């Protein structure tokens, strides 16, 4: 059994899902894949189930009843992974905005360079984003600056969604107490890991916006992030962050 699991949440990703699965499976290191599928009306789940016949020991699916949010999808995947004993647990998008080849670099940094949480960062060496309009680039970049200002967290790309966790990190976090469920979930998980004293390492990646399918971003997602960061800081002041005891 491999020590690594890549979690990919999906909602209407029929244009991308087969290509991303085949790419991950083709890498020189074995990564298992868990698709957390939110009842896509476009038939994404059916494509995955067909591929499971081809990759029965590598590909898995958890089907949920509806579009329940990015955060709950990852938490579902984290719990699934921990029950099955994976040591390295990855987050990755289905749309090729994250280059699957970079999974190898994330893994190496976690396994050999002391990273408890390794982040594929768009902003650690400048701004490495392709195909985004300048307005969205600025919004994302300054959102991370805002998060750093409020939380004091020393992470350049606070909203990044391409990550590798050592299992010890996820075991130490009370996943049932994670409150932010949109893209702000990414901020809360990093902040919690940082407050619990884990070693966070950022490595540079090039983020390429999707060419197929539809973006899931919305104004509500950004509003949750703005208000949620203030709540994180307040909870920190109140001493709410403690490791779960096994």
Buried (B, 14 or more C-beta within 10 A) or exposed (E): EEBBBBBBBBBBBBBBBBBBBEBBBEBEEEBBBBBBBBBBEBEBBEBBBEBBEEBEEBBBBBBBEEBBBBBBBBBBBBBBBBEEEBBBBBBBBBBBBBBBEBBEBBBBBBBEEEBBBBBBBBBBEEEBBEEBEEEBBEEBBEBBEBBBEBBEBEBBBBBBBBBBBBBEBBBBBEBEEBEBBBBBBBBBBBBBBBBBEBBBBBBBBEBBBBEEBEEBEEEEBBEBBEEBBEEBBEBBEEEEBEBEEE
